[in-house]
Amino acid sequence: MHLPLASLALAMAGRAAAQDHTLGFIGCSMAENVATGYVAAGGQRMWGPYGTGGAVVQSWTNSASASWRSFDAQAAKYGLPTAVWVQICIFAQAGVSYDEVNQLIANAREHAAPDAEIYISGQPLYEGGATCFLAGQGGAELTDEMAARAGEDEALNVTYVGKFWLGNVEVADGCHANAAGLTALGAQALEIFG
Ligand SMILES: *[C@@H]1O[C@H](CO)[C@@H](O)[C@H](O)[C@H]1NC(C)=O
């Protein structure tokens, strides 16, 4: 059947609306950077930023933590998410273990709709191998390796979405995105999540 363009646009808008805010996320300020850029780019499926600054892995390992309570508040507002993006984000000293990654995934399932799809990634990597001082030398790379490992682990049933990138001129403070970085991360998230 041949749909006139206007009806096609309407149908697509309808589909987008039905998906609005159905993708929850966990992570730290770096996830907030992604969400901020995503919303600015017109992304609708994923939640906007909701105050996850400083919420590294250990903020999410306890399913009853303050971070999960703020996640639940978002879910109460938008409905239980049918998909969750788990961003692994660390402070250098605490790091992350694979057990902790497993716990984050289990907790995400517990706080989302039944059979929710789980996406996973590390925190953004830096062009030219630059380091985020908060995550420490090799820290961002470690989070990406953990995410990729989880994606290959069939028992976990999660989808590794690949690497997020920040260019040299897109970093504000040695870790976080500046305005150009927010735009770059938002575009990457839109590409990945729609
Ligand atoms: C794997 O996850 C999908 C959602 O992404 C879900 O529909 C499916 O039931 C899960 N499979 C198993 C074996 O748990």
The ligand as an ORCA input file, in Angstrom:
! r2SCAN-3c Opt
* xyz 0 1
  C      16.114    -12.086     27.080
  O      15.721    -10.723     27.077
  C      14.611    -10.443     26.262
  C      14.414     -8.954     26.273
  O      15.521     -8.327     25.727
  C      13.411    -11.189     26.757
  O      12.301    -10.929     25.930
  C      13.698    -12.671     26.787
  O      12.606    -13.339     27.390
  C      14.971    -12.960     27.567
  N      15.326    -14.346     27.402
  C      15.538    -15.136     28.435
  C      15.928    -16.528     28.124
  O      15.437    -14.757     29.590
*
